[in-house]
Amino acid sequence: MNEQDDNAALVATVTKAQQGDSLSMNRLAEGAEKRLYAYIYRLTLDHDLTEELLQQTLLKMVESLGELRAPELFWPWLFRTALGHVQHHFRAEKQRSRNAMSECHRERLRDRLAEMHDDGLTFASRKELLGTIFQAMSQIKLNYRNVVVLRCIEGMSYGEIAGVLNCKELHARVLFFRARNALRRQLTRRGYREGLLLTALGLFKLATTQAKGAGAAGSIQAAYLDVGVLAAVVGSIGTRIGIVTAACFGFLAAATTLEIFVCVLALIVLVLICAAVTLYIELLSPS
């Protein structure tokens, strides 16, 4: 069965469940459980908490499925519901999850890592890189962790991610751009080159997938990391661009006359205004 057939079957099942068919509702809940568990765990990195939030999400799904107006958007709607429960928990706790893995989970990971992989790493290197990506994922913001999971592991398009986050597609792209860079910084601080990000995310995906023998499921497509030129420019504002701009201002102030400095400054302001207007128009356009 291809993806189009899968989507058609999903729409039919959701529609029947909305009409009160208990068998279809049970089928939805069973199909959602494993995928939801993996998604929530990748956000919380805590198995006990994941179980609790999973049950809350499934209960909400059963109670609110009738409110879903577009059955084809079932998964974005369900992920948004799960994300809401995760965010509510962390707001109540006022802390990000940085829980250590249990010994039972460490054993399970060792079994997974011992399987055959095509990443070119030894078992020891793979084990160390996996520990690093778990640490890195726990260190970045929850909204960064979420967009990385949705994009790289769930394989969602930016349009679908925007549906989960209830935002414009450009916002989703910019958020992923910043999340991707935050993860890269975490890896480089620990001595890894940036090129290992895909491999590290692949290990994270493999380690957090419940199905056994899922070696192929650990691969992450390089295309998932692309955000487009506009999102990269917008995402860089306030970071490196801000630093470079400040440095340019300092250089101009020291090396030019007041008249030249004012002219150049006015030109830079004009360019920034044009960029802001372009971005504003983009944000106002329909998703």
C-alpha positions in Angstrom: 0.0 0.0 0.0 1.5 3.4 -1.0 1.3 6.6 0.9 -1.7 7.9 -1.0 -3.6 4.7 -0.1 -2.5 5.0 3.5 -3.8 8.6 3.7 -7.1 7.5 2.1 -7.5 4.7 4.6 -6.7 7.0 7.5 -9.3 9.6 6.4 -11.9 6.8 6.1 -11.0 5.5 9.6 -11.1 9.0 11.2 -14.4 9.7 9.5 -16.0 6.5 10.8 -14.7 7.1 14.3 -16.2 10.6 14.2 -19.5 9.1 13.3 -19.4 6.9 16.4 -17.9 3.7 15.1 -16.1 2.2 18.1 -14.0 -0.3 16.1 -12.6 2.6 14.0 -11.9 4.6 17.2 -10.0 1.6 18.7 -8.1 1.2 15.5 -7.0 4.8 15.6 -6.0 4.6 19.2 -3.9 1.5 18.6 -2.3 3.0 15.5 -1.5 6.2 17.3 -0.1 4.7 20.5 3.4 3.6 19.3 4.0 6.7 17.1 2.8 9.1 19.9 4.9 7.3 22.5 8.0 7.8 20.4 7.2 11.4 19.7 6.5 12.3 23.3 9.5 10.5 24.6 11.7 12.4 22.2 10.5 15.6 23.8 10.6 14.5 27.4 13.4 12.0 27.4 11.6 10.4 30.4 9.8 7.1 30.0 7.5 7.4 33.1 6.4 10.9 32.1 5.9 9.8 28.5 3.5 7.1 29.7 1.5 9.6 31.7 1.3 12.2 28.8 0.5 9.5 26.3 -2.6 8.4 28.2 -3.7 12.1 28.5 -3.2 12.6 24.8 -5.1 9.5 23.8 -8.0 10.4 26.1 -8.1 13.9 24.6 -8.1 12.3 21.1 -11.1 10.2 21.9 -12.9 13.2 23.5 -12.1 15.8 20.9 -11.9 13.8 17.6 -15.3 15.2 16.6 -13.9 18.7 16.5 -11.4 17.8 13.8 -12.8 19.4 10.6 -10.2 18.0 8.2 -9.6 14.2 8.7 -6.6 14.3 6.5 -4.9 16.5 9.1 -5.3 13.9 11.8 -1.6 13.5 12.6 -0.7 17.2 12.7 -3.8 17.7 15.0 -2.8 14.8 17.2 0.9 15.9 17.5 -0.4 19.4 18.4 -2.5 17.9 21.1 0.4 15.9 22.5 2.7 18.9 22.3 0.1 20.9 24.3 0.3 18.3 27.1 4.1 18.3 27.1 4.3 22.1 27.2 1.7 22.3 30.0 3.7 19.8 32.1 7.0 21.8 31.7 5.3 25.1 32.4 4.0 23.6 35.6 7.4 22.1 36.5 9.2 25.3 35.3 12.1 23.2 34.1 13.3 21.4 31.1 13.7 17.6 31.2 17.3 16.5 31.7 16.7 13.1 33.1 19.3 10.4 32.9 18.4 7.2 31.1 17.4 4.2 33.2 19.7 1.2 33.4 17.0 -0.9 31.6 16.9 1.6 28.8 20.7 1.6 28.6 20.7 -2.1 28.1 18.1 -1.8 25.3 20.2 0.9 23.6 23.3 -1.3 23.8 21.4 -4.1 22.0 20.3 -1.6 19.3 23.8 -0.2 18.9 25.2 -3.7 18.5 23.1 -4.2 15.3 24.6 -3.7 11.9 24.6 -0.1 10.6 26.0 1.6 7.6 27.2 4.7 9.4 30.9 3.7 9.3 31.3 4.0 13.1 32.6 1.4 15.6 30.4 0.2 18.4 32.3 2.4 20.9 32.1 5.5 18.7 28.4 4.9 18.0 27.7 4.6 21.8 29.6 7.8 22.6 27.9 9.7 19.8 24.5 8.5 21.0 25.2 9.7 24.5 26.2 13.0 23.1 23.1 13.6 21.0 20.9 12.6 23.9 22.7 15.2 26.0 22.5 17.8 23.2 18.7 17.2 22.7 18.1 17.6 26.4 20.0 20.9 26.5 18.2 22.7 23.7 14.9 24.4 24.2 11.7 22.3 24.1 10.4 24.1 21.0 13.7 23.4 19.2 13.6 19.8 20.2 10.1 19.5 18.9 10.7 21.0 15.5 13.8 18.8 15.0 11.7 15.7 15.9 8.9 16.7 13.6 11.2 17.5 10.7 14.0 15.0 10.9 12.4 12.0 12.6 8.7 12.3 11.7 9.6 13.5 8.2 7.0 16.3 8.1 7.0 19.0 5.6 7.4 22.6 6.8 3.7 23.1 5.9 2.7 20.2 8.2 5.0 21.4 10.9 3.3 24.9 10.7 0.0 23.1 11.2 1.2 21.4 14.3 2.6 24.7 15.7 -0.3 26.8 14.4 2.0 29.2 12.7 3.2 30.4 9.3 5.4 28.1 7.3 8.2 30.7 7.4 8.1 30.6 11.2 8.5 26.8 11.1 11.5 27.1 8.8 13.2 29.8 10.9 12.6 27.8 14.1 14.1 24.7 12.5 17.1 26.7 11.2 17.8 27.9 14.8 17.2 24.5 16.3 19.6 22.9 13.7 22.3 25.4 14.5 21.8 25.0 18.3 22.3 21.2 17.9 25.4 21.7 15.7 26.9 24.0 18.4 26.2 21.4 21.1 28.0 18.8 19.0 31.0 21.0 18.2 31.4 22.0 21.8 31.8 18.3 22.6 34.5 17.8 19.9 32.3 16.5 17.0 32.4 18.0 13.5 29.1 19.5 12.1 28.9 16.8 9.4 28.0 14.2 12.0 24.7 15.9 12.8 22.8 13.6 10.4 24.5 10.5 11.8 23.8 11.6 15.4 20.1 12.3 14.7 19.9 8.9 12.9 21.1 7.2 16.1 18.7 9.2 18.2 15.9 8.1 15.9 16.9 4.5 16.1 17.4 4.5 19.9 13.9 6.1 20.4 12.1 3.8 18.0 10.3 1.0 19.8 10.3 -1.6 17.0 13.2 -4.0 17.0 15.5 -4.6 14.0 14.8 -1.0 12.8 18.3 -0.3 11.6 17.1 1.3 8.3 14.7 3.4 10.3 17.6 5.4 11.7 18.6 7.1 8.5 17.9 10.9 8.2 17.7 12.5 4.7 20.1 15.4 4.2 17.4 17.3 2.5 15.5 17.6 5.8 18.2 20.1 7.0 17.5 22.6 4.2 15.3 25.6 5.2 15.6 27.9 2.1 17.4 31.2 1.7 14.8 33.5 3.2 14.5 31.4 6.4 18.2 31.2 6.8 18.5 35.0 6.4 15.7 35.7 8.9 17.0 33.1 11.3 20.4 34.7 11.3 19.1 38.1 12.3 20.1 38.9 15.8 22.9 36.3 15.9 25.9 36.5 13.6 24.5 39.2 11.4 23.9 41.4 14.4 27.5 40.9 15.5 28.9 41.6 12.0 26.7 44.7 11.7 28.0 46.0 15.0 31.5 45.3 14.0 31.0 47.2 10.7 29.6 50.1 12.5 32.6 50.2 14.8 35.0 50.0 11.8 33.2 52.8 9.9 33.1 55.0 13.0 36.9 54.6 13.4 38.0 54.7 9.8 35.8 57.3 8.0 34.6 60.8 8.4 31.3 61.6 10.0 29.7 62.4 6.7 30.6 59.1 5.1 29.6 57.2 8.2 26.2 58.8 8.3 25.6 58.0 4.6 26.6 54.4 5.0 24.5 54.1 8.1 21.5 55.5 6.3 22.0 53.0 3.5 22.2 50.1 5.9 19.0 51.3 7.6 17.3 51.5 4.3 18.3 48.0 3.4 17.0 46.7 6.8 13.7 48.5 6.3 13.3 46.9 2.9 14.1 43.5 4.3 11.6 44.0 7.2 8.8 45.0 4.7 9.5 41.9 2.6 9.4 39.7 5.7 6.2 41.4 6.9 4.5 40.7 3.5 5.7 37.1 3.6 4.2 36.6 7.1 0.9 38.1 6.1 0.5 35.8 3.0 -1.6 32.7 3.5 0.2 29.6 4.7 
